[in-house]
Amino acid sequence: MPVLSIVIVSYNTRTDLERCLESLHNPAPALAHEIIVVDNASVDGSADAVRRWPDVTIIRSATNLGFAAATNVGIRASTGDYLLLLNSDTVIPEDALDRLVRVLEQHPGAGVVGPRLVDAEGRVELSFGAMISPLAERRQKRLGRRLAAGEPRAVARVEAMTRVEQHPDWVSGACLLVRRSAAETVGLLDERFFMYTEDVDFCAAIRARGLDVLFTPSVEIVHLGGRSKATAPRATHAAYRRSHLAFYEKHHPWLAPVLRLYVWLRDH
């Protein structure tokens, strides 16, 4: 029986998916594990490419279910005590997943742990934060823009932030390890979020059950970033807006009409 179930949702990211699966096999994690790929009706041969690895389970969806719903399909098909939600545009260094599981085992009060994320050049990503609210979003996006622009102060600040173990409100769904018991207690991911904010909502639900969310700098994963977005930028932007509005309707219902009006005025 696997200890760890790795669930990857793929949508037209064949090259990245192959790279990710290669990194998961050379070398493979030492602990007993399974890999499940849920393909969201890709047209680039992603599902066929998975056949290179006979130990990987491929689930083909006839339609694009979105990230949350497709992830839930993969979770329901899995059996491990620990669930790793993993983007196809990641590269996993040797021993990284074994160490990530150990971190969660060493923190019995935590339901979720996220690693430090860096890009292909080793530049750090801001992969955790405070619960989404207008002020928190403004701060997070501003810091993220400055980091992307390479502003020295922002880079130094995020470098310092991501070198310290801490308990943020959420960690990125690009690489998120969760106890199966915690995931099942909250009913898995909320499928009203097609793409984006599902990780923030998932972490919020787990925190509401009295479990911590943990960020650890002791494990580092490469996240290339934005690959599915690049294949369909307009659809991705529309999905972001829908998920963003759905998040406010669920968590800040009194602000949702204001956000809806703001989006309408910006588009007209």
C-alpha positions in Angstrom: 0.0 0.0 0.0 1.3 3.5 -0.9 2.1 5.9 1.9 2.1 8.8 -0.5 -0.3 9.5 -3.4 0.9 12.1 -5.9 -1.9 13.7 -7.9 -1.0 15.7 -11.0 -3.6 17.6 -13.1 -2.5 18.2 -16.6 -4.0 20.4 -19.3 -2.0 20.7 -22.6 1.4 20.7 -20.8 3.0 17.6 -22.3 6.6 18.7 -22.2 6.3 19.9 -18.6 4.4 16.8 -17.6 7.1 14.5 -19.1 9.8 16.5 -17.3 7.9 16.3 -14.0 7.3 12.5 -14.3 11.0 12.0 -15.3 12.0 13.9 -12.1 9.7 11.6 -10.1 11.4 8.5 -11.4 15.0 9.5 -11.6 15.3 8.9 -8.7 11.9 7.9 -7.3 10.9 8.7 -3.8 12.1 6.0 -1.3 8.7 5.7 0.5 5.9 3.6 -1.0 4.0 5.8 -3.4 1.7 6.0 -6.4 1.4 8.6 -9.1 -2.0 9.5 -10.6 -2.3 11.9 -13.6 -5.7 13.4 -14.4 -5.7 14.7 -17.9 -8.2 17.5 -18.5 -9.0 16.7 -22.1 -5.6 17.8 -23.4 -5.2 17.9 -27.2 -1.3 17.8 -27.2 -0.9 14.1 -26.5 -0.3 14.5 -22.8 -2.2 11.5 -21.8 -0.5 9.3 -24.4 2.9 10.5 -23.2 2.2 9.1 -19.8 2.4 5.5 -21.2 6.2 5.9 -21.0 5.8 5.1 -17.3 3.7 2.0 -16.8 3.5 2.6 -13.0 1.7 5.9 -13.5 -2.1 5.8 -13.5 -3.7 8.0 -16.1 -7.3 9.2 -15.8 -8.6 10.8 -19.0 -11.4 13.4 -18.6 -13.7 13.9 -21.6 -13.9 17.6 -20.7 -11.8 20.2 -18.9 -13.0 19.8 -15.3 -10.8 22.6 -13.9 -8.1 22.1 -11.3 -10.2 21.5 -8.2 -12.6 19.0 -9.7 -9.9 17.1 -11.5 -7.8 17.0 -8.4 -10.7 15.5 -6.5 -11.0 12.8 -9.2 -7.4 11.9 -8.6 -7.7 11.9 -4.8 -10.8 9.6 -5.0 -8.8 7.2 -7.1 -5.8 7.2 -4.6 -5.1 5.2 -1.5 -2.1 6.9 0.3 -2.2 8.3 3.8 -0.6 11.5 2.4 -1.8 13.3 -0.7 0.6 15.5 -2.7 -1.1 18.0 -5.0 1.5 18.7 -7.7 1.5 20.9 -10.7 2.8 19.4 -14.0 5.2 22.3 -14.3 7.3 21.3 -11.4 10.6 19.4 -11.1 11.2 17.3 -8.0 14.8 17.1 -6.7 16.1 13.8 -5.2 14.7 13.0 -1.7 12.5 16.1 -1.7 9.2 14.3 -1.3 10.6 11.9 1.4 11.7 14.9 3.4 8.5 16.8 2.9 6.5 13.8 4.3 8.9 13.6 7.2 8.2 17.3 8.0 4.5 16.7 8.1 5.0 13.6 10.3 7.1 15.7 12.7 4.2 18.3 13.0 1.2 16.3 14.2 -0.8 19.5 14.6 -0.4 20.4 10.9 -2.8 19.2 8.2 -0.9 20.8 5.3 2.7 21.6 4.4 4.1 23.5 1.5 7.8 23.6 0.4 9.9 26.5 -0.7 9.4 27.1 -4.5 12.0 28.4 -6.8 12.2 28.8 -10.6 14.6 27.1 -13.0 17.3 29.7 -12.1 16.8 29.3 -8.4 14.9 32.5 -7.9 12.4 32.2 -5.0 8.7 32.4 -5.4 6.2 33.9 -3.0 4.2 30.7 -2.4 2.3 31.4 0.8 0.4 34.3 2.4 -2.4 35.7 4.5 -6.1 34.8 3.9 -7.4 36.6 0.8 -9.0 40.0 1.5 -8.8 43.3 -0.3 -5.9 44.6 1.8 -4.1 41.2 1.9 -4.4 40.8 -1.8 -3.1 44.3 -2.5 0.0 43.7 -0.4 0.6 40.2 -1.8 0.2 41.3 -5.4 2.4 44.4 -4.9 5.2 42.3 -3.4 4.8 39.7 -6.1 5.1 42.4 -8.9 8.2 43.8 -7.3 9.7 40.4 -6.9 9.0 39.5 -10.6 10.6 42.8 -11.6 13.7 41.8 -9.7 13.7 44.8 -7.3 16.5 44.1 -4.8 14.5 45.1 -1.7 11.6 42.8 -2.7 13.9 39.9 -3.6 15.8 40.3 -0.3 12.5 40.4 1.6 11.0 37.3 0.0 14.3 35.5 0.4 14.3 36.2 4.1 10.6 35.3 4.4 11.1 31.9 2.7 14.1 30.9 4.9 11.9 30.7 8.0 9.5 27.9 9.0 6.1 29.5 9.7 2.4 29.0 9.8 0.8 31.1 7.0 -2.9 31.0 6.2 -2.3 29.2 2.9 0.5 27.6 0.9 0.6 27.2 -2.9 -1.3 24.3 -4.6 1.6 24.0 -7.0 3.1 21.6 -4.4 0.9 21.0 -1.4 1.1 18.0 0.9 -2.0 17.2 3.0 -3.0 14.4 5.3 -5.8 12.3 3.7 -7.7 12.5 6.9 -7.6 16.3 6.8 -8.6 16.4 3.1 -11.5 14.1 3.6 -12.7 15.9 6.7 -13.2 19.1 4.7 -14.8 17.3 1.7 -11.7 17.6 -0.6 -11.4 20.8 -2.8 -14.3 23.0 -3.4 -15.3 22.5 -7.0 -16.9 25.9 -7.5 -13.3 27.1 -8.0 -12.4 26.1 -11.6 -8.9 27.5 -11.4 -7.2 29.7 -8.8 -7.9 30.4 -5.1 -8.9 26.7 -4.6 -5.7 26.3 -2.5 -6.4 29.3 -0.3 -9.9 28.0 0.3 -8.7 24.5 0.9 -6.2 25.7 3.5 -8.9 27.9 5.1 -11.2 24.8 5.5 -8.4 22.8 7.1 -7.5 25.6 9.5 -11.2 25.8 10.4 -10.9 22.2 11.7 -8.2 23.2 14.1 -5.2 22.1 12.0 -2.2 24.2 11.1 -0.9 25.1 7.7 2.9 24.9 7.6 5.5 26.4 5.3 8.9 24.7 5.4 12.1 26.1 3.9 13.9 22.8 4.4 12.5 21.3 1.2 12.9 23.1 -2.1 10.9 22.3 -5.3 11.4 23.8 -8.8 8.2 25.4 -10.1 8.5 26.6 -13.7 5.1 28.4 -13.5 2.3 29.5 -15.8 2.4 26.8 -18.4 -1.3 26.0 -18.6 -2.0 29.7 -18.5 0.3 30.2 -21.5 -1.7 27.8 -23.6 -5.0 29.6 -23.2 -4.4 33.1 -21.7 -8.0 34.5 -22.3 -9.7 31.4 -20.9 -7.4 31.4 -17.9 -8.0 35.1 -17.2 -11.8 34.5 -17.3 -11.4 31.4 -15.0 -9.4 33.5 -12.6 -12.1 36.2 -12.4 -14.9 33.6 -11.9 -12.9 31.8 -9.1 -11.9 35.2 -7.5 -15.6 36.3 -7.4 -16.7 32.8 -6.1 -14.1 33.1 -3.3 -15.5 36.5 -2.2 -19.0 35.2 -2.4 -18.1 32.4 -0.1 -15.7 34.1 2.4 -16.6 37.8 2.1 -20.2 37.9 0.8 -20.8 41.5 1.7 -17.9 42.5 -0.6 -18.9 40.3 -3.5 -21.3 42.9 -5.1 -18.6 45.5 -4.9 -16.1 43.3 -6.6 -18.7 42.3 -9.3 -19.4 46.0 -10.0 -15.7 46.8 -10.2 -15.1 44.0 -12.7 -18.1 45.1 -14.8 -16.9 48.8 -14.8 -13.4 47.8 -15.8 -14.7 45.7 -18.7 -17.1 48.4 -20.1 
